[in-house]
Every structure is written in structure tokens, then in C-alpha cells.
Amino acid sequence: MENKEDMLEPGMSIATSVAPTAAAHVQLRPLDAGGAVIRTGLLAERQRTNREVTLLHGSEQLEHAGTIQNFRIAAGRETGERRGMVFSDSDVYKWLEAVAWELERQPSAKLERMARELIAVVAAAQEPDGYLNTWCQIVDPSWRWTDLEMGHELYCAGHLIQAGVAFARATGETTLLHVAQRFADLLHQVFGDDADLRTDGHPEIELALVELYRQTGRRRYLELAQMLVARRGQGLFKGGRFQLDYYQDSVPVASTQTIVGHAVRALYLAAGVTDLYAETGAEPLLASALRQWNDLTASKTYLTGGIGSRHFDESIGDPFELPPDRAYCETCAAIASIMWNWRMLLVTGESRFADLLERTLYNGFLAGMSLDGRSFSYTNPLQSRTGKLRHHWDPVACCPPNVMRLLASLHHYLATADGSGIQLHQYAGSRIATALPAAGPIELSIETEYPWQGAVAVEVLAPGDSEWTLSLRIPGWSRRATIDGAAVAPGTYAHLTRRWRRGDRVLLDLDIAPRLTVPNPRIDALRGCVALERGPIVYCVEQCDQSPGADLSDVATDAAGTPVDSGFLEDLGGVPAVTLAGTVSRQEGWAGLEYRDVETAHQPCSTAPAQLRAVPYFTWANRDKGAMRVWIPAPQAQADARHDSAARDTDTSATERGPHDGDH
């Protein structure tokens, strides 16, 4: 039996992936079930593909890989050997979470039947004491709790918990939630006191336990999350296969000054720490999260929002270590970044978190799945000399179902509410509805072709009974922005307070003209280059779009030139292309790889003018296997970089370029 003192009333059990309690320390609150519906545009297309193609493809691949069969074997329904990675149970749980949010969006008898059958198998596999891990149950029953360094037991449990919470919130079905609670209760018995002071090598359980507390009101889950976070930085994994940074175990969380280590682990932990602050008000946790976020965005984030510059240990690199061709930028890290930035936005209400969420969503995240919804990428470099082909599945299949659950829940990230009104953070053709404490029911219709067009029209369908504030995010990338013709400042929110009437319209107009971006000169690999952006979208040049004989290794562009829109590409789903004035140079007299004295290095070269066609980065590798690059050499940019470096050497007060001027 639960102790009465262990029970609290759930604060806000709403159908959204992050649901702070009524007493939470947040500035903004997510909308309830059905509060946001994406109806048209790019994000609607991605959600539709996820529903009609990707979720079904995912189920087939999970079956083909043996991941679902593992549960049937553990349940005694089949015999055989376990297949897949030690952590592959989590792929099933992520797929189930995706289905839950999809059913919340729109009922589907087929998806509901598939999920119900799979949940029954998962429940049957659970042991009497609540334990559930097919690796342990099939391969080696003595393995339990013996490899927290790399075994992912609590990590898998975290994804089970999130799936159970999602089904309870989205559909009212609690079978999977009860499975998750039984496992969580076992975790509390084992790790919830001084008997076992360890934690998992891969953070994820922390944010799951906070959400379980929010759903059930049982404080023991929140307390366990606090304990597990407090144990990090104690050197528990000293002598392990990687350095302590990899496990987020080198410095106590509250004392952390920088963000380091395995990118996905770091970002999942940061999301959990932010959730813990929200529910406890522990200021050192928020201070730590802010320091890590500032460190990440100051010098460790790619232009695409991607995180992780090292293939070895999949880690965040040193400051300004952002090579485009060696970028790891795991898709799961982009998802974790979106999750963290959403939580930071709820806690602070600051637009910078919505800005980075948007950059990551449209670039680092969307690049992780093909346009047809059937193949995926684990890593997302910003330059490839040979191109890539996405894989339909992978033995390490963490990314595909992670993509599915985020796509299914994208509408959760559009808008929030507080006591004064509604805040619009991401723009899509959508409907927003909620009830404000003072004004009553509010409903808005958003009409836009964003991100391809900058006009966003907001119409009031239900105005409420009293004055309230409509807040519109003005993205930091927009050089000019107006609301109903009046200029507004970028990088913040515009607040419109009035007594609204049915039929009132507000027109936000953002400047999405193509623009060239220069990197911080401290990024050695990018000196002398520029990138192209259009609205929130980062562009790249692919070999297949260039004129015959124009090798991407030899192209350059003029940093002083003006990129122009050049039509829509139907073979990429109707996205706008952008053309850059450029050149193609062919070096003469070089025999393969040579290194020459500078006095003898100059050789004649032929330079021909060229028109470089660029496409959205997230669409690359959808047509053929060929070279790609985001950063393009630009002789003038190289000269500017030398000038900036010289200025910094003589003037210590020189400031770095801002976060919207390139990789930062």
C-alpha cells in the first residue's frame, strides 16, 4: 500500500508529453489535449507521413529485427535467442509512445489494435517483482543491476515509463502505465535508499520519473529522480570503458559549469534536471542548466542546431570544435535538445529557447528522416564528399522510433498559456484552443505557409470574456519583422493586450529573404566560408544540383553577392531552391596530395563563373548519393576572418559574432 504521505494529487494530468504540476515553478504551461492541431504546411506533411508510413514501417522493422519477439520470448510465448542490442527494449517503448501521441491526434483502429497487442506482450513479459528487461531475462538472469555503466537498464525503464504515461494521458488506457509503475516501484526499492547508491550510465530515467510523479502524484518517484541526479559526479564509473564525462559523472550536477561528454546523455540529463527544478524550485539546478545551455550555445552548437562533434564517444567537443565533415550530430541528440529547450522555455518564458528549438527542429532533426518516411540517418554531418544513403533500420535503432515519437507530438511544442494569455512559439497552419482562468475559452486559427513564407495570420475564433494577451515570438534570425505594419524587435516576444472580438486578425510578417551567414573565426575548419539560410532553414549545395563538371570540392561563392530564390523543387516536396553566384576553379600542376613551400605553391588555375543551386539541408540525400556541403568557400569571407582575428589580437574588447551569424 502507498503511504498517505507519499501521495499528492496530480497537478495537471493533461495529454501532453510535459505536464508540470499546478505548483510547478514554470512561467508558461503547455496546452491540454487537442489544444493545438497542426493542419497545413511542412510540419503537417511530416506528421502525416509519420502516421501513414513511418509508424507502420517501424513496426515491421521492430518485428524483423527481433526486438518485439524478444518480449514474446521473455513472456514464454515463443522460444529462441534474444536478438538486438542490450538496450533495444527502449525502441519498442519509443514506438509505443509515438503511437500514443498519434492516437491522441487522431484515432486509428489499426494503430490502436497494434499497440494493444504489443502492450499485452510487454505486460506478460514483466516478472512478478516488477522487473522487465529482455536482455537479463533471456540472456543472463544473473546480469540484473551488474552493468549499470553500459547496460542501460534504467534508461530502458525510463522509456517504458514515458510510454506508459503517454498512453494514460493520450487515450486513458492505463495497462502500460501500471507496468511502468511496478517497475518504478522496484527501482525505488533498490535505488531509493542507502542500500544501493548507484545510477545508470545513460541518463533518461530522471525526466521519466518526474513525469511519472506528475501523472500519479506519488512523490516517491520525484524523490528517486532527485537521488539519482545527486549521485552523478561522484566518480561511480571510475575505471569504466570511457572517461567520467561520458557518463555525466565527473562533476556534481549543481556544480557543473560546462556541458561535456556523450551528447545524448548530456542533453537528456539536462532535460531531467530542468524538470526537477520545475517541481522542486531548487535554484542550484536551474543555475546549472542555464550555465550548461549558455556554454552549449556559445561555442558547441552547429548551425543546424546539431550537437556532438566527435565520433569517438559520440561527444560534445571542445569550444569551437565544429568541423562540418566530421560532425556527429546524432539525430537523438537533436531530439534531446528539442526536449530540453522546451522545458527551459516553460521554466523561463524566454524566446531564446524557442529560437534554438526551431533551428534544431527544421534542420538538425528533420534531416534525420527521409522525405518518404522509410529511412533514417544516425549522424548528420554538414559536409560529405561522397554522399550518404540513409538506412531503413540499423542494429543501433535508437533514432528511428525517437523520430516517430517527436513527430507524433510536434503539436505539443506550438503554444503555451499563462494567467495573462496565450503564447505562440512555433508557426504552422494550425488551430489553438484553450481556456484562460479569467477570460474563459479562447480559440485561434493560424494561417501561414511558414517556413517557406514569412506571413503569419492569426484570427480570433473565440475571443473569451475579458482582456487577455496574445504573445508572438519574433525569431532572432529575422532581420526585419512587422505586426500589422508596425516594426517589432527580433529575438523576443511581441505582446498584444486587448479585449478581443471574434474575427479580429493579426498579421505577423517576417523577413525570410535568403541570407549569407559567416562563422565565428575561432572555428578553424570554417574560416573563409559562408553558409546560406532562408528563414529558419539552413541550406546546402548538393552535387546533383550543380552544372556538369562543377565538383563541389572546387566551388566558391562571393560573400558580397545576394542569393536569390529560384523556384520550387517538386522532387523534394515543393521546397524553394536558392541560387548563389559562384565560381568553379580547376587547379593545375598539382599531382595528387602535395604540400609545397608558399613561394612555389602558386600555380595557374582556370576559374569559370557558375550558378550554385542550394536546397534545404534537411532534404539532402533524398535523390541520389553525392557530395554535399553547407559551408561554401568565399574568398572575401576568408579576408574578413583574417581581419577579425587580427583585430582580436590587438583589441581584447572585441566581441564574438552573435548566435545568428553562424556556428556559435
Beta strands, then each sheet from edge to edge (+ up, - down):
strand 1: 29-30
strand 2: 36-40
strand 3: 261-262
strand 4: 315-316
strand 5: 383-384
strand 6: 415-417
strand 7: 421-424
strand 8: 429-436
strand 9: 440-448
strand 10: 455-462
strand 11: 468-474
strand 12: 481-483
strand 13: 486-487
strand 14: 492-498
strand 15: 505-510
strand 16: 515-517
strand 17: 529-534
strand 18: 537-542
strand 19: 555-557
strand 20: 564-569
strand 21: 575-587
strand 22: 605-616
strand 23: 628-629
strand 24: 632-633
sheet 1: 1+ 6- 7+ 11+ 14-
sheet 2: 2+ 8- 9+ 10- 15+ 12- 13+
sheet 3: 3+ 4-
sheet 4: 5+ 23- 18+ 17- 16+
sheet 5: 5+ 23- 18+ 22- 21+ 19-
sheet 6: 5+ 23- 18+ 17- 24+
sheet 7: 5+ 23- 18+ 22- 21+ 20-
end
